[in-house]
Amino acid sequence: MTAPAADPSAAEGPGGPPTPASGGPWSAAASARRGRRDHRTLRVRTSVVLGVALALAVLLVPLLVPLDQQAVDLANKLRPPSWEHPFGTDDVGRDVLLRCVYGLRVSLLVGLVAALAASVLGVCVGALAASLGGSVDRLVMRVVDGISSVPHLLLGVFIVAMFRPGVWPVILSVGLTHWVSTARIVRAEIHSLRSRPYIDAAVSGGASRWRVTVRHLVPGVWPQAALAAVLMVPHAIWHESALSFLGLGIPPHQASLGTMTEAARGSLLAGDWWPTLFPGLFIIVPTLVIAGLAGAWRERINPRRRSELML
Amino acid sequence: MLELRAVTAGYDRRTPVLRDVDLTVADGEAVGLLGPSGCGKSTLARVAALLHRPDAGEVRLAGTPVPGFRHRAPRALRTTVGVVFQQPRQAADPRLTLRDLIAEPLRATGRAAEVADRLAELAPTVGLGGDLLTRGPHEVSDGQLQRACVARALVLRPRLLICDEMTAMLDASTTAALVGVVEDYRAATGAALLAVGHDRVLLDRWCDRVTHLASGSSARA
C-alpha cells in the first residue's frame, strides 16, 4: 500500500496503459475531434474573409476606380506583375487585375441569376411532380432523366448557339440545363413529407392540392432547395467560364474569366503565366468560398450528411 | 352518420391490414373502437376520415356514398369530419404558430374572415392562453399542442369527430380536459364521435358503445 496509488501504470492492471482512443479530454480521439472542428472553423473563416473581399471588389471597384478595363496600351503589353500592374498586363496591355474583377462581375452575375432561375424552375417542377403524383410524376421524372442523360455542356452549347452572343444566352443555357438536380431533390423531399400526419390534417381541413403544396410541402423543402441553389452558383460560374473559353459565351471584348483564359492561352506557351493564372484563380477561389460557406450551412441543417460540391 | 361496409384496406394489396370490416356510427352517437396495437385501428380511422382509399368496400358519410378519398373527396364532405391524431408533434406543421395551426382549415376553405371570432371562442374552450397562440409547435408541450390540434379539428364545426388515440401521449388531467372539450362540443352540436384507442376504461366511460377490432381479421360492429 505504498506506491500503487501514485503510479498510474500499476493502477491499470493487466490491460497495460490506456489506449489513446479510450476517451478523456486529452485522448487522441478528442484531439482529432478538436482538430476537425478547428479545421472547419478555419475553412469557414477563410471563406467569409475572402468572400467579403471579393464581393467588395466586385461591387466597389467599377464605382470607385476610374480605370477602363478595355484600355489598350500596346507599349506595355505582357508586362509581368509589378506595383503598377499587380497581376501584370495581357497581350494588348490591359491590366489583368482590373479585368479579373470585371470578369468576376460577369461570372457572378451569370452564376447567381442562372442558379436562381434553375432553382426556381427545379422547385416548381419537383413540387409539381411530387404533389400530383401518379402518371404525371412518372412522366415528368422521365423527362428529367432524359435531360440529365445529355451532357450539360453539350446542351448548353446547343442553347447558346441559338442566340447572339451575350450574357443572357449564357444565363439561359446554364439555367435551362441545371434545374434537374434541384427537381430531383425537391421531389424526393416532398415524397417523404407527403405521408406526414400534418399533411393528412391539412387534407382533412379542406385544403386543396395547391394549398397543401404551397403552404405545407414547399416550405418544408425550402432549406434543401436553398442549399442546392447556393451549391449551384459555383457550378454555374464554371459553366459560364467553359462556354466563354470555347468562344460561345461572352463576346471576347467583354472581360469574362473564360474569355480571358482563352485569349491568354497563346502567351502561356511563350512562358507568360500571369494572364492565365490569375483569371484561373478568380474562377477557383470564389468557387471554394461558396462551397465552404454552403458546406458549413449544410452541416448546420443536417449534420449527418457530408457536404459536397456539385461540379 | 358514418357507415363502413365490407371495407378492406391496407398499404399492400396482398396483405391488407383490414379485411371486410363493417362499422356504423349513428348521428350523435359516440362509438369507441378498441383493439391491440397493429390491428388496423388507425387505418380504419384514416379510411373513415376519407384520408385513405380502401382496396374494397363502401364508405357512406351523412347518407351519401363517398365518391373518392383524400383530394378526390369533395371538400364539403372532407370537412364534415374532424380528425385528432395520436401524436400532436407529427400532426402539426412545424412552421406554423398555434394560432395559424388552428386557423388553417378556415383559411383553406375561404373563410378567413371568421378566424378572429372562432379563435376567440375556441382558445379558452380548449384552454390555450393568449401567449401560447403565438408560439410554434416546438415551443409548447405535447399536451398544449394536442389542445391546439383539438381546436383545429373543431374549427370547421364537423358533424363527425374522429379521435385516433387522442389521449395516448397525454397525462390524466389533460386527457380529462380534452375529453371534456369534445363532450361539450358534442352536447352543443349533436356531433357523432368515433374514438379509437386501447384504453378500455376510458372508452367505456366516454362512449355509448365500444366495439372491438381483432388483429388481422374481420370485425362486425
Chai-1 contact restraints between the chains, C-beta under 6 A:
chainA,res_idxA,chainB,res_idxB,connection_type,confidence,min_distance_angstrom,max_distance_angstrom,comment,restraint_id
A,P197,B,F85,contact,1.0,0.0,6.0,A-B,restraint_1
A,P197,B,Q90,contact,1.0,0.0,6.0,A-B,restraint_2
A,P197,B,A91,contact,1.0,0.0,6.0,A-B,restraint_3
A,Y198,B,A91,contact,1.0,0.0,6.0,A-B,restraint_4
A,Y198,B,A92,contact,1.0,0.0,6.0,A-B,restraint_5
A,Y198,B,D93,contact,1.0,0.0,6.0,A-B,restraint_6
A,D200,B,L51,contact,1.0,0.0,6.0,A-B,restraint_7
A,A201,B,A91,contact,1.0,0.0,6.0,A-B,restraint_8
A,V203,B,R70,contact,1.0,0.0,6.0,A-B,restraint_9
A,S204,B,A49,contact,1.0,0.0,6.0,A-B,restraint_10
A,S204,B,V83,contact,1.0,0.0,6.0,A-B,restraint_11
A,G205,B,E104,contact,1.0,0.0,6.0,A-B,restraint_12
A,G205,B,P105,contact,1.0,0.0,6.0,A-B,restraint_13
A,G205,B,A108,contact,1.0,0.0,6.0,A-B,restraint_14
A,G206,B,R75,contact,1.0,0.0,6.0,A-B,restraint_15
A,G206,B,R78,contact,1.0,0.0,6.0,A-B,restraint_16
A,G206,B,T79,contact,1.0,0.0,6.0,A-B,restraint_17
A,G206,B,P105,contact,1.0,0.0,6.0,A-B,restraint_18
A,G206,B,A108,contact,1.0,0.0,6.0,A-B,restraint_19
A,G206,B,T109,contact,1.0,0.0,6.0,A-B,restraint_20
A,A207,B,A108,contact,1.0,0.0,6.0,A-B,restraint_21
A,R209,B,H71,contact,1.0,0.0,6.0,A-B,restraint_22
A,R211,B,A108,contact,1.0,0.0,6.0,A-B,restraint_23
A,H216,B,D93,contact,1.0,0.0,6.0,A-B,restraint_24
A,P219,B,R95,contact,1.0,0.0,6.0,A-B,restraint_25
